[in-house]
Amino acid sequence: MHHRTDMYMLEEACKKVSCWVKQGYQVRPISVNQSRVFFYDDEYLVEAFENKVLHGPLTEPKTDGN
């Protein structure tokens, strides 16, 4: 149960930050609480990385300063 809830919250956070970046907002670092059990799960990083890939970069686009 925790696994699905934690991954859902991580995915929703990634979606929201990605949306803000695409809209041109300046984003700040955020945190998403996760169960300690995840850090012992071999698939955790794979799923977390897939969220990043699905929702694009979670940082502001680089500009040339002009």
All heavy atoms as TSV, in Angstrom:
chain	resi	resn	atom	element	x	y	z
A	1	MET	N	N	0.817	-1.197	0.000
A	1	MET	CA	C	0.000	0.000	0.000
A	1	MET	C	C	0.863	1.263	0.000
A	1	MET	O	O	0.624	2.175	-0.757
A	1	MET	CB	C	-0.929	-0.035	1.212
A	1	MET	CG	C	-1.745	1.221	1.356
A	1	MET	SD	S	-2.944	1.348	0.039
A	1	MET	CE	C	-3.803	2.780	0.513
A	2	HIS	N	N	1.872	1.314	0.869
A	2	HIS	CA	C	2.730	2.503	0.934
A	2	HIS	C	C	3.406	2.747	-0.404
A	2	HIS	O	O	3.549	3.891	-0.825
A	2	HIS	CB	C	3.813	2.343	2.015
A	2	HIS	CG	C	3.284	2.446	3.387
A	2	HIS	ND1	N	2.899	3.644	3.932
A	2	HIS	CD2	C	3.073	1.510	4.341
A	2	HIS	CE1	C	2.473	3.442	5.160
A	2	HIS	NE2	N	2.565	2.158	5.425
A	3	HIS	N	N	3.801	1.677	-1.061
A	3	HIS	CA	C	4.509	1.802	-2.328
A	3	HIS	C	C	3.676	2.586	-3.345
A	3	HIS	O	O	4.167	3.536	-3.949
A	3	HIS	CB	C	4.857	0.414	-2.862
A	3	HIS	CG	C	5.548	0.436	-4.180
A	3	HIS	ND1	N	6.881	0.760	-4.293
A	3	HIS	CD2	C	5.096	0.197	-5.428
A	3	HIS	CE1	C	7.213	0.713	-5.573
A	3	HIS	NE2	N	6.159	0.364	-6.262
A	4	ARG	N	N	2.434	2.222	-3.518
A	4	ARG	CA	C	1.575	2.913	-4.491
A	4	ARG	C	C	1.333	4.361	-4.091
A	4	ARG	O	O	1.370	5.259	-4.924
A	4	ARG	CB	C	0.255	2.170	-4.654
A	4	ARG	CG	C	0.377	0.870	-5.404
A	4	ARG	CD	C	-0.973	0.321	-5.725
A	4	ARG	NE	N	-1.776	0.243	-4.499
A	4	ARG	CZ	C	-2.434	-0.813	-4.094
A	4	ARG	NH1	N	-2.418	-1.899	-4.789
A	4	ARG	NH2	N	-3.140	-0.797	-2.986
A	5	THR	N	N	1.082	4.593	-2.825
A	5	THR	CA	C	0.826	5.956	-2.354
A	5	THR	C	C	2.062	6.833	-2.518
A	5	THR	O	O	1.973	7.961	-3.018
A	5	THR	CB	C	0.387	5.945	-0.879
A	5	THR	OG1	O	-0.758	5.115	-0.749
A	5	THR	CG2	C	0.077	7.346	-0.393
A	6	ASP	N	N	3.214	6.313	-2.121
A	6	ASP	CA	C	4.448	7.087	-2.239
A	6	ASP	C	C	4.779	7.397	-3.691
A	6	ASP	O	O	5.153	8.525	-4.022
A	6	ASP	CB	C	5.616	6.352	-1.591
A	6	ASP	CG	C	5.564	6.387	-0.063
A	6	ASP	OD1	O	4.757	7.153	0.490
A	6	ASP	OD2	O	6.346	5.663	0.560
A	7	MET	N	N	4.644	6.420	-4.565
A	7	MET	CA	C	4.933	6.662	-5.977
A	7	MET	C	C	3.919	7.624	-6.591
A	7	MET	O	O	4.267	8.460	-7.411
A	7	MET	CB	C	4.965	5.353	-6.777
A	7	MET	CG	C	6.286	4.665	-6.727
A	7	MET	SD	S	7.597	5.747	-7.357
A	7	MET	CE	C	9.004	4.853	-6.820
A	8	TYR	N	N	2.674	7.534	-6.157
A	8	TYR	CA	C	1.654	8.469	-6.646
A	8	TYR	C	C	2.039	9.902	-6.259
A	8	TYR	O	O	1.980	10.810	-7.089
A	8	TYR	CB	C	0.279	8.116	-6.067
A	8	TYR	CG	C	-0.759	9.164	-6.356
A	8	TYR	CD1	C	-1.369	9.244	-7.614
A	8	TYR	CD2	C	-1.117	10.108	-5.395
A	8	TYR	CE1	C	-2.303	10.225	-7.891
A	8	TYR	CE2	C	-2.054	11.085	-5.667
A	8	TYR	CZ	C	-2.644	11.147	-6.913
A	8	TYR	OH	O	-3.566	12.123	-7.190
A	9	MET	N	N	2.434	10.103	-5.012
A	9	MET	CA	C	2.792	11.443	-4.555
A	9	MET	C	C	4.033	11.955	-5.293
A	9	MET	O	O	4.091	13.125	-5.674
A	9	MET	CB	C	3.027	11.461	-3.045
A	9	MET	CG	C	1.775	11.166	-2.245
A	9	MET	SD	S	0.352	12.211	-2.680
A	9	MET	CE	C	0.957	13.820	-2.241
A	10	LEU	N	N	5.006	11.084	-5.511
A	10	LEU	CA	C	6.203	11.482	-6.256
A	10	LEU	C	C	5.833	11.874	-7.683
A	10	LEU	O	O	6.278	12.900	-8.196
A	10	LEU	CB	C	7.226	10.346	-6.255
A	10	LEU	CG	C	8.519	10.625	-7.017
A	10	LEU	CD1	C	9.259	11.807	-6.416
A	10	LEU	CD2	C	9.393	9.377	-7.025
A	11	GLU	N	N	4.990	11.070	-8.326
A	11	GLU	CA	C	4.592	11.371	-9.701
A	11	GLU	C	C	3.814	12.684	-9.780
A	11	GLU	O	O	4.039	13.495	-10.679
A	11	GLU	CB	C	3.751	10.235	-10.276
A	11	GLU	CG	C	3.396	10.476	-11.725
A	11	GLU	CD	C	2.721	9.298	-12.390
A	11	GLU	OE1	O	2.601	8.229	-11.778
A	11	GLU	OE2	O	2.301	9.466	-13.552
A	12	GLU	N	N	2.902	12.910	-8.848
A	12	GLU	CA	C	2.129	14.154	-8.853
A	12	GLU	C	C	3.036	15.368	-8.642
A	12	GLU	O	O	2.850	16.403	-9.277
A	12	GLU	CB	C	1.023	14.105	-7.798
A	12	GLU	CG	C	-0.090	13.143	-8.146
A	12	GLU	CD	C	-0.765	13.466	-9.470
A	12	GLU	OE1	O	-1.199	14.621	-9.672
A	12	GLU	OE2	O	-0.879	12.558	-10.311
A	13	ALA	N	N	4.011	15.246	-7.767
A	13	ALA	CA	C	4.958	16.344	-7.550
A	13	ALA	C	C	5.757	16.614	-8.823
A	13	ALA	O	O	5.956	17.775	-9.203
A	13	ALA	CB	C	5.891	16.019	-6.388
A	14	CYS	N	N	6.198	15.558	-9.496
A	14	CYS	CA	C	6.944	15.724	-10.750
A	14	CYS	C	C	6.085	16.398	-11.813
A	14	CYS	O	O	6.550	17.283	-12.531
A	14	CYS	CB	C	7.440	14.366	-11.264
A	14	CYS	SG	S	8.768	13.647	-10.287
A	15	LYS	N	N	4.838	15.986	-11.912
A	15	LYS	CA	C	3.920	16.600	-12.890
A	15	LYS	C	C	3.759	18.093	-12.618
A	15	LYS	O	O	3.792	18.914	-13.534
A	15	LYS	CB	C	2.544	15.934	-12.818
A	15	LYS	CG	C	2.444	14.591	-13.451
A	15	LYS	CD	C	1.013	14.089	-13.295
A	15	LYS	CE	C	0.844	12.671	-13.732
A	15	LYS	NZ	N	-0.539	12.189	-13.492
A	16	LYS	N	N	3.539	18.437	-11.345
A	16	LYS	CA	C	3.291	19.836	-10.985
A	16	LYS	C	C	4.515	20.708	-11.262
A	16	LYS	O	O	4.405	21.763	-11.867
A	16	LYS	CB	C	2.892	19.926	-9.507
A	16	LYS	CG	C	2.547	21.316	-9.046
A	16	LYS	CD	C	1.468	21.983	-9.869
A	16	LYS	CE	C	0.099	21.547	-9.505
A	16	LYS	NZ	N	-0.958	22.272	-10.241
A	17	VAL	N	N	5.690	20.252	-10.850
A	17	VAL	CA	C	6.906	21.037	-11.070
A	17	VAL	C	C	7.187	21.162	-12.562
A	17	VAL	O	O	7.536	22.235	-13.055
A	17	VAL	CB	C	8.105	20.421	-10.318
A	17	VAL	CG1	C	9.400	21.089	-10.725
A	17	VAL	CG2	C	7.894	20.531	-8.817
A	18	SER	N	N	6.996	20.083	-13.311
A	18	SER	CA	C	7.203	20.124	-14.760
A	18	SER	C	C	6.256	21.135	-15.413
A	18	SER	O	O	6.658	21.903	-16.291
A	18	SER	CB	C	6.998	18.729	-15.352
A	18	SER	OG	O	7.179	18.746	-16.735
A	19	CYS	N	N	5.022	21.149	-14.964
A	19	CYS	CA	C	4.029	22.095	-15.483
A	19	CYS	C	C	4.460	23.533	-15.200
A	19	CYS	O	O	4.388	24.397	-16.073
A	19	CYS	CB	C	2.678	21.797	-14.850
A	19	CYS	SG	S	1.349	22.883	-15.393
A	20	TRP	N	N	4.917	23.783	-13.986
A	20	TRP	CA	C	5.376	25.133	-13.628
A	20	TRP	C	C	6.551	25.567	-14.501
A	20	TRP	O	O	6.606	26.710	-14.959
A	20	TRP	CB	C	5.783	25.193	-12.171
A	20	TRP	CG	C	4.650	25.090	-11.191
A	20	TRP	CD1	C	3.338	25.390	-11.409
A	20	TRP	CD2	C	4.737	24.656	-9.845
A	20	TRP	NE1	N	2.609	25.160	-10.277
A	20	TRP	CE2	C	3.434	24.720	-9.306
A	20	TRP	CE3	C	5.779	24.217	-9.046
A	20	TRP	CZ2	C	3.159	24.357	-7.980
A	20	TRP	CZ3	C	5.511	23.865	-7.733
A	20	TRP	CH2	C	4.207	23.933	-7.217
A	21	VAL	N	N	7.478	24.651	-14.733
A	21	VAL	CA	C	8.649	24.968	-15.567
A	21	VAL	C	C	8.201	25.312	-16.980
A	21	VAL	O	O	8.637	26.310	-17.565
A	21	VAL	CB	C	9.661	23.798	-15.573
A	21	VAL	CG1	C	10.728	24.006	-16.640
A	21	VAL	CG2	C	10.306	23.653	-14.203
A	22	LYS	N	N	7.310	24.514	-17.535
A	22	LYS	CA	C	6.819	24.754	-18.902
A	22	LYS	C	C	6.081	26.073	-19.011
A	22	LYS	O	O	6.070	26.697	-20.063
A	22	LYS	CB	C	5.919	23.602	-19.345
A	22	LYS	CG	C	6.697	22.333	-19.602
A	22	LYS	CD	C	5.776	21.174	-19.923
A	22	LYS	CE	C	6.584	19.901	-20.061
A	22	LYS	NZ	N	5.730	18.714	-20.168
A	23	GLN	N	N	5.448	26.514	-17.928
A	23	GLN	CA	C	4.726	27.784	-17.918
A	23	GLN	C	C	5.652	28.970	-17.660
A	23	GLN	O	O	5.217	30.110	-17.656
A	23	GLN	CB	C	3.618	27.755	-16.874
A	23	GLN	CG	C	2.505	26.797	-17.212
A	23	GLN	CD	C	1.455	26.722	-16.114
A	23	GLN	OE1	O	1.590	27.296	-15.031
A	23	GLN	NE2	N	0.392	26.002	-16.393
A	24	GLY	N	N	6.921	28.692	-17.435
A	24	GLY	CA	C	7.889	29.759	-17.251
A	24	GLY	C	C	8.070	30.235	-15.825
A	24	GLY	O	O	8.759	31.225	-15.583
A	25	TYR	N	N	7.460	29.549	-14.879
A	25	TYR	CA	C	7.626	29.935	-13.475
A	25	TYR	C	C	9.012	29.569	-12.973
A	25	TYR	O	O	9.594	28.580	-13.393
A	25	TYR	CB	C	6.596	29.241	-12.584
A	25	TYR	CG	C	5.189	29.736	-12.776
A	25	TYR	CD1	C	4.258	28.972	-13.469
A	25	TYR	CD2	C	4.790	30.966	-12.270
A	25	TYR	CE1	C	2.952	29.419	-13.648
A	25	TYR	CE2	C	3.495	31.425	-12.443
A	25	TYR	CZ	C	2.585	30.644	-13.135
A	25	TYR	OH	O	1.310	31.092	-13.309
A	26	GLN	N	N	9.520	30.386	-12.063
A	26	GLN	CA	C	10.772	30.066	-11.403
A	26	GLN	C	C	10.426	29.067	-10.297
A	26	GLN	O	O	9.605	29.363	-9.422
A	26	GLN	CB	C	11.402	31.313	-10.800
A	26	GLN	CG	C	12.705	31.041	-10.115
A	26	GLN	CD	C	13.327	32.320	-9.564
A	26	GLN	OE1	O	12.728	33.389	-9.603
A	26	GLN	NE2	N	14.516	32.196	-9.049
A	27	VAL	N	N	11.020	27.901	-10.361
A	27	VAL	CA	C	10.691	26.869	-9.377
A	27	VAL	C	C	11.758	26.788	-8.302
A	27	VAL	O	O	12.917	27.121	-8.530
A	27	VAL	CB	C	10.492	25.488	-10.035
A	27	VAL	CG1	C	9.301	25.507	-10.969
A	27	VAL	CG2	C	11.734	25.049	-10.785
A	28	ARG	N	N	11.336	26.373	-7.153
A	28	ARG	CA	C	12.208	26.166	-6.006
A	28	ARG	C	C	12.271	24.670	-5.732
A	28	ARG	O	O	11.345	23.938	-6.059
A	28	ARG	CB	C	11.637	26.858	-4.774
A	28	ARG	CG	C	11.533	28.342	-4.936
A	28	ARG	CD	C	12.739	28.937	-4.333
A	28	ARG	NE	N	12.628	30.379	-4.266
A	28	ARG	CZ	C	13.674	31.119	-4.367
A	28	ARG	NH1	N	14.853	30.596	-4.545
A	28	ARG	NH2	N	13.565	32.422	-4.281
A	29	PRO	N	N	13.332	24.235	-5.095
A	29	PRO	CA	C	13.404	22.813	-4.717
A	29	PRO	C	C	12.231	22.454	-3.799
A	29	PRO	O	O	11.800	23.266	-2.979
A	29	PRO	CB	C	14.720	22.702	-3.954
A	29	PRO	CG	C	15.528	23.865	-4.415
A	29	PRO	CD	C	14.539	24.954	-4.714
A	30	ILE	N	N	11.716	21.263	-3.975
A	30	ILE	CA	C	10.662	20.758	-3.112
A	30	ILE	C	C	11.099	19.410	-2.561
A	30	ILE	O	O	12.060	18.818	-3.044
A	30	ILE	CB	C	9.314	20.611	-3.850
A	30	ILE	CG1	C	9.426	19.571	-4.971
A	30	ILE	CG2	C	8.841	21.944	-4.385
A	30	ILE	CD1	C	8.083	19.158	-5.521
A	31	SER	N	N	10.400	18.947	-1.571
A	31	SER	CA	C	10.672	17.607	-1.055
A	31	SER	C	C	9.376	16.814	-1.076
A	31	SER	O	O	8.286	17.369	-0.974
A	31	SER	CB	C	11.238	17.668	0.364
A	31	SER	OG	O	10.281	18.200	1.244
A	32	VAL	N	N	9.534	15.524	-1.235
A	32	VAL	CA	C	8.398	14.611	-1.209
A	32	VAL	C	C	8.760	13.509	-0.221
A	32	VAL	O	O	9.751	12.802	-0.404
A	32	VAL	CB	C	8.129	13.997	-2.607
A	32	VAL	CG1	C	6.977	13.011	-2.548
A	32	VAL	CG2	C	7.853	15.089	-3.630
A	33	ASN	N	N	7.987	13.403	0.839
A	33	ASN	CA	C	8.260	12.366	1.833
A	33	ASN	C	C	8.012	10.984	1.229
A	33	ASN	O	O	7.030	10.774	0.537
A	33	ASN	CB	C	7.386	12.552	3.069
A	33	ASN	CG	C	7.762	13.780	3.844
A	33	ASN	OD1	O	8.890	14.267	3.765
A	33	ASN	ND2	N	6.814	14.304	4.607
A	34	GLN	N	N	8.920	10.081	1.513
A	34	GLN	CA	C	8.825	8.705	1.044
A	34	GLN	C	C	9.075	7.769	2.210
A	34	GLN	O	O	9.802	8.122	3.141
A	34	GLN	CB	C	9.873	8.436	-0.047
A	34	GLN	CG	C	9.752	9.327	-1.266
A	34	GLN	CD	C	8.632	8.917	-2.185
A	34	GLN	OE1	O	8.791	7.993	-2.971
A	34	GLN	NE2	N	7.506	9.588	-2.097
A	35	SER	N	N	8.519	6.593	2.142
A	35	SER	CA	C	8.733	5.593	3.190
A	35	SER	C	C	10.185	5.137	3.188
A	35	SER	O	O	10.782	4.945	2.134
A	35	SER	CB	C	7.834	4.382	2.963
A	35	SER	OG	O	6.493	4.766	2.972
A	36	ARG	N	N	10.721	4.944	4.367
A	36	ARG	CA	C	12.094	4.477	4.496
A	36	ARG	C	C	12.289	3.125	3.797
A	36	ARG	O	O	13.369	2.832	3.296
A	36	ARG	CB	C	12.442	4.369	5.970
A	36	ARG	CG	C	13.833	3.956	6.233
A	36	ARG	CD	C	14.184	3.909	7.691
A	36	ARG	NE	N	13.048	4.064	8.591
A	36	ARG	CZ	C	13.127	4.006	9.891
A	36	ARG	NH1	N	14.281	3.794	10.461
A	36	ARG	NH2	N	12.069	4.152	10.642
A	37	VAL	N	N	11.266	2.322	3.749
A	37	VAL	CA	C	11.331	1.000	3.134
A	37	VAL	C	C	11.782	1.101	1.673
A	37	VAL	O	O	12.456	0.216	1.154
A	37	VAL	CB	C	9.964	0.298	3.227
A	37	VAL	CG1	C	9.953	-1.025	2.510
A	37	VAL	CG2	C	9.556	0.136	4.679
A	38	PHE	N	N	11.443	2.188	1.000
A	38	PHE	CA	C	11.817	2.352	-0.413
A	38	PHE	C	C	13.314	2.260	-0.637
A	38	PHE	O	O	13.765	1.795	-1.667
A	38	PHE	CB	C	11.358	3.704	-0.937
A	38	PHE	CG	C	10.024	3.678	-1.608
A	38	PHE	CD1	C	9.345	4.853	-1.827
A	38	PHE	CD2	C	9.437	2.501	-2.030
A	38	PHE	CE1	C	8.123	4.864	-2.450
A	38	PHE	CE2	C	8.217	2.491	-2.651
A	38	PHE	CZ	C	7.553	3.672	-2.860
A	39	PHE	N	N	14.085	2.709	0.299
A	39	PHE	CA	C	15.523	2.744	0.096
A	39	PHE	C	C	16.151	1.357	0.106
A	39	PHE	O	O	17.311	1.193	-0.231
A	39	PHE	CB	C	16.177	3.682	1.106
A	39	PHE	CG	C	15.683	5.096	0.911
A	39	PHE	CD1	C	14.740	5.646	1.764
A	39	PHE	CD2	C	16.121	5.850	-0.167
A	39	PHE	CE1	C	14.263	6.938	1.563
A	39	PHE	CE2	C	15.650	7.140	-0.374
A	39	PHE	CZ	C	14.718	7.684	0.489
A	40	TYR	N	N	15.378	0.357	0.466
A	40	TYR	CA	C	15.822	-1.035	0.420
A	40	TYR	C	C	15.223	-1.771	-0.775
A	40	TYR	O	O	15.471	-2.953	-0.971
A	40	TYR	CB	C	15.444	-1.764	1.711
A	40	TYR	CG	C	16.062	-1.124	2.928
A	40	TYR	CD1	C	15.302	-0.344	3.786
A	40	TYR	CD2	C	17.420	-1.284	3.195
A	40	TYR	CE1	C	15.879	0.260	4.893
A	40	TYR	CE2	C	18.003	-0.683	4.296
A	40	TYR	CZ	C	17.229	0.086	5.136
A	40	TYR	OH	O	17.799	0.695	6.224
A	41	ASP	N	N	14.418	-1.073	-1.572
A	41	ASP	CA	C	13.731	-1.663	-2.720
A	41	ASP	C	C	14.538	-1.382	-3.981
A	41	ASP	O	O	14.741	-0.226	-4.355
A	41	ASP	CB	C	12.334	-1.050	-2.835
A	41	ASP	CG	C	11.506	-1.608	-3.974
A	41	ASP	OD1	O	12.045	-2.354	-4.816
A	41	ASP	OD2	O	10.309	-1.281	-4.020
A	42	ASP	N	N	14.977	-2.446	-4.655
A	42	ASP	CA	C	15.794	-2.300	-5.867
A	42	ASP	C	C	15.061	-1.561	-6.985
A	42	ASP	O	O	15.685	-0.931	-7.830
A	42	ASP	CB	C	16.239	-3.666	-6.386
A	42	ASP	CG	C	17.211	-4.351	-5.445
A	42	ASP	OD1	O	17.868	-3.649	-4.656
A	42	ASP	OD2	O	17.301	-5.589	-5.509
A	43	GLU	N	N	13.754	-1.628	-7.010
A	43	GLU	CA	C	12.978	-0.996	-8.085
A	43	GLU	C	C	12.661	0.476	-7.823
A	43	GLU	O	O	12.199	1.176	-8.705
A	43	GLU	CB	C	11.671	-1.766	-8.308
A	43	GLU	CG	C	11.886	-3.174	-8.814
A	43	GLU	CD	C	12.556	-3.186	-10.182
A	43	GLU	OE1	O	12.138	-2.400	-11.053
A	43	GLU	OE2	O	13.500	-3.965	-10.357
A	44	TYR	N	N	12.904	0.941	-6.617
A	44	TYR	CA	C	12.546	2.316	-6.256
A	44	TYR	C	C	13.200	3.345	-7.178
A	44	TYR	O	O	12.526	4.204	-7.738
A	44	TYR	CB	C	12.919	2.610	-4.807
A	44	TYR	CG	C	12.797	4.074	-4.471
A	44	TYR	CD1	C	11.552	4.655	-4.283
A	44	TYR	CD2	C	13.918	4.885	-4.360
A	44	TYR	CE1	C	11.427	5.995	-3.991
A	44	TYR	CE2	C	13.796	6.231	-4.067
A	44	TYR	CZ	C	12.555	6.774	-3.882
A	44	TYR	OH	O	12.435	8.105	-3.614
A	45	LEU	N	N	14.514	3.266	-7.335
A	45	LEU	CA	C	15.208	4.251	-8.168
A	45	LEU	C	C	14.783	4.147	-9.627
A	45	LEU	O	O	14.682	5.159	-10.317
A	45	LEU	CB	C	16.720	4.097	-8.041
A	45	LEU	CG	C	17.299	4.543	-6.714
A	45	LEU	CD1	C	18.806	4.301	-6.680
A	45	LEU	CD2	C	16.996	6.002	-6.447
A	46	VAL	N	N	14.499	2.938	-10.088
A	46	VAL	CA	C	14.025	2.760	-11.467
A	46	VAL	C	C	12.707	3.503	-11.652
A	46	VAL	O	O	12.544	4.268	-12.597
A	46	VAL	CB	C	13.866	1.261	-11.798
A	46	VAL	CG1	C	13.191	1.078	-13.150
A	46	VAL	CG2	C	15.207	0.554	-11.770
A	47	GLU	N	N	11.765	3.301	-10.730
A	47	GLU	CA	C	10.471	3.980	-10.843
A	47	GLU	C	C	10.602	5.488	-10.664
A	47	GLU	O	O	9.954	6.262	-11.371
A	47	GLU	CB	C	9.486	3.415	-9.825
A	47	GLU	CG	C	8.996	2.027	-10.176
A	47	GLU	CD	C	7.892	1.578	-9.262
A	47	GLU	OE1	O	6.891	2.325	-9.133
A	47	GLU	OE2	O	8.013	0.491	-8.674
A	48	ALA	N	N	11.429	5.922	-9.744
A	48	ALA	CA	C	11.624	7.360	-9.528
A	48	ALA	C	C	12.223	8.000	-10.779
A	48	ALA	O	O	11.803	9.077	-11.198
A	48	ALA	CB	C	12.519	7.594	-8.315
A	49	PHE	N	N	13.197	7.333	-11.395
A	49	PHE	CA	C	13.810	7.848	-12.614
A	49	PHE	C	C	12.792	7.888	-13.751
A	49	PHE	O	O	12.758	8.837	-14.521
A	49	PHE	CB	C	15.019	7.003	-13.012
A	49	PHE	CG	C	15.703	7.516	-14.246
A	49	PHE	CD1	C	16.491	8.657	-14.198
A	49	PHE	CD2	C	15.549	6.876	-15.469
A	49	PHE	CE1	C	17.110	9.148	-15.333
A	49	PHE	CE2	C	16.161	7.354	-16.605
A	49	PHE	CZ	C	16.947	8.489	-16.533
A	50	GLU	N	N	11.944	6.884	-13.850
A	50	GLU	CA	C	10.912	6.876	-14.890
A	50	GLU	C	C	9.983	8.074	-14.738
A	50	GLU	O	O	9.556	8.650	-15.724
A	50	GLU	CB	C	10.122	5.569	-14.845
A	50	GLU	CG	C	10.897	4.397	-15.394
A	50	GLU	CD	C	10.183	3.064	-15.206
A	50	GLU	OE1	O	9.126	3.025	-14.536
A	50	GLU	OE2	O	10.703	2.072	-15.725
A	51	ASN	N	N	9.668	8.470	-13.518
A	51	ASN	CA	C	8.854	9.668	-13.301
A	51	ASN	C	C	9.540	10.893	-13.866
A	51	ASN	O	O	8.916	11.729	-14.507
A	51	ASN	CB	C	8.576	9.879	-11.809
A	51	ASN	CG	C	7.375	9.124	-11.332
A	51	ASN	OD1	O	6.377	9.033	-12.035
A	51	ASN	ND2	N	7.461	8.575	-10.149
A	52	LYS	N	N	10.836	11.025	-13.647
A	52	LYS	CA	C	11.577	12.172	-14.170
A	52	LYS	C	C	11.558	12.148	-15.690
A	52	LYS	O	O	11.328	13.166	-16.332
A	52	LYS	CB	C	13.014	12.170	-13.665
A	52	LYS	CG	C	13.800	13.361	-14.170
A	52	LYS	CD	C	15.293	13.098	-14.108
A	52	LYS	CE	C	16.065	14.230	-14.713
A	52	LYS	NZ	N	16.135	14.190	-16.150
A	53	VAL	N	N	11.771	10.983	-16.275
A	53	VAL	CA	C	11.794	10.864	-17.732
A	53	VAL	C	C	10.418	11.170	-18.306
A	53	VAL	O	O	10.296	11.887	-19.300
A	53	VAL	CB	C	12.275	9.455	-18.156
A	53	VAL	CG1	C	12.084	9.239	-19.644
A	53	VAL	CG2	C	13.730	9.250	-17.782
A	54	LEU	N	N	9.370	10.672	-17.681
A	54	LEU	CA	C	8.008	10.900	-18.172
A	54	LEU	C	C	7.616	12.367	-18.158
A	54	LEU	O	O	6.935	12.844	-19.045
A	54	LEU	CB	C	6.997	10.131	-17.320
A	54	LEU	CG	C	6.901	8.645	-17.539
A	54	LEU	CD1	C	5.943	8.036	-16.508
A	54	LEU	CD2	C	6.418	8.314	-18.938
A	55	HIS	N	N	8.057	13.074	-17.137
A	55	HIS	CA	C	7.592	14.444	-16.941
A	55	HIS	C	C	8.612	15.498	-17.313
A	55	HIS	O	O	8.370	16.678	-17.120
A	55	HIS	CB	C	7.114	14.617	-15.499
A	55	HIS	CG	C	6.034	13.651	-15.162
A	55	HIS	ND1	N	4.804	13.671	-15.784
A	55	HIS	CD2	C	6.015	12.585	-14.335
A	55	HIS	CE1	C	4.074	12.679	-15.331
A	55	HIS	NE2	N	4.784	12.006	-14.453
A	56	GLY	N	N	9.726	15.085	-17.865
A	56	GLY	CA	C	10.708	16.034	-18.353
A	56	GLY	C	C	11.582	16.598	-17.258
A	56	GLY	O	O	11.480	16.223	-16.095
A	57	PRO	N	N	12.442	17.530	-17.645
A	57	PRO	CA	C	13.368	18.100	-16.668
A	57	PRO	C	C	12.620	18.850	-15.577
A	57	PRO	O	O	11.607	19.480	-15.836
A	57	PRO	CB	C	14.229	19.050	-17.502
A	57	PRO	CG	C	13.535	19.218	-18.784
A	57	PRO	CD	C	12.572	18.083	-18.953
A	58	LEU	N	N	13.118	18.750	-14.373
A	58	LEU	CA	C	12.474	19.396	-13.248
A	58	LEU	C	C	13.212	20.654	-12.834
A	58	LEU	O	O	13.119	21.110	-11.711
A	58	LEU	CB	C	12.377	18.423	-12.072
A	58	LEU	CG	C	11.581	17.159	-12.368
A	58	LEU	CD1	C	11.550	16.257	-11.137
A	58	LEU	CD2	C	10.180	17.475	-12.813
A	59	THR	N	N	13.949	21.229	-13.761
A	59	THR	CA	C	14.653	22.475	-13.491
A	59	THR	C	C	14.271	23.468	-14.573
A	59	THR	O	O	13.749	23.111	-15.615
A	59	THR	CB	C	16.176	22.270	-13.504
A	59	THR	OG1	O	16.556	21.739	-14.777
A	59	THR	CG2	C	16.602	21.321	-12.399
A	60	GLU	N	N	14.558	24.707	-14.312
A	60	GLU	CA	C	14.236	25.753	-15.271
A	60	GLU	C	C	15.090	25.602	-16.536
A	60	GLU	O	O	16.246	25.215	-16.459
A	60	GLU	CB	C	14.499	27.121	-14.659
A	60	GLU	CG	C	13.637	27.402	-13.470
A	60	GLU	CD	C	14.010	28.715	-12.835
A	60	GLU	OE1	O	13.849	29.740	-13.499
A	60	GLU	OE2	O	14.459	28.676	-11.687
A	61	PRO	N	N	14.499	25.902	-17.688
A	61	PRO	CA	C	15.288	25.853	-18.915
A	61	PRO	C	C	16.418	26.877	-18.863
A	61	PRO	O	O	16.254	27.969	-18.328
A	61	PRO	CB	C	14.293	26.216	-20.010
A	61	PRO	CG	C	12.973	26.395	-19.366
A	61	PRO	CD	C	13.143	26.307	-17.882
A	62	LYS	N	N	17.566	26.536	-19.391
A	62	LYS	CA	C	18.716	27.438	-19.453
A	62	LYS	C	C	18.471	28.487	-20.541
A	62	LYS	O	O	17.932	28.188	-21.581
A	62	LYS	CB	C	19.981	26.655	-19.759
A	62	LYS	CG	C	20.280	25.555	-18.768
A	62	LYS	CD	C	21.272	26.016	-17.747
A	62	LYS	CE	C	21.706	24.870	-16.870
A	62	LYS	NZ	N	21.401	25.037	-15.516
A	63	THR	N	N	18.889	29.699	-20.253
A	63	THR	CA	C	18.805	30.758	-21.266
A	63	THR	C	C	20.203	31.328	-21.482
A	63	THR	O	O	21.085	31.155	-20.653
A	63	THR	CB	C	17.859	31.884	-20.817
A	63	THR	OG1	O	18.376	32.467	-19.640
A	63	THR	CG2	C	16.452	31.368	-20.585
A	64	ASP	N	N	20.378	32.040	-22.595
A	64	ASP	CA	C	21.690	32.605	-22.880
A	64	ASP	C	C	21.875	33.977	-22.232
A	64	ASP	O	O	22.873	34.640	-22.437
A	64	ASP	CB	C	21.926	32.690	-24.382
A	64	ASP	CG	C	20.929	33.586	-25.089
A	64	ASP	OD1	O	20.081	34.202	-24.409
A	64	ASP	OD2	O	20.988	33.687	-26.317
A	65	GLY	N	N	20.891	34.407	-21.430
A	65	GLY	CA	C	21.008	35.671	-20.715
A	65	GLY	C	C	20.461	36.854	-21.495
A	65	GLY	O	O	20.461	37.967	-21.033
A	66	ASN	N	N	19.994	36.668	-22.723
A	66	ASN	CA	C	19.436	37.779	-23.520
A	66	ASN	C	C	17.954	37.877	-23.359
A	66	ASN	O	O	17.232	37.020	-23.216
A	66	ASN	CB	C	19.775	37.591	-24.998
A	66	ASN	CG	C	21.254	37.736	-25.254
A	66	ASN	OD1	O	21.937	38.489	-24.557
A	66	ASN	ND2	N	21.752	37.004	-26.222
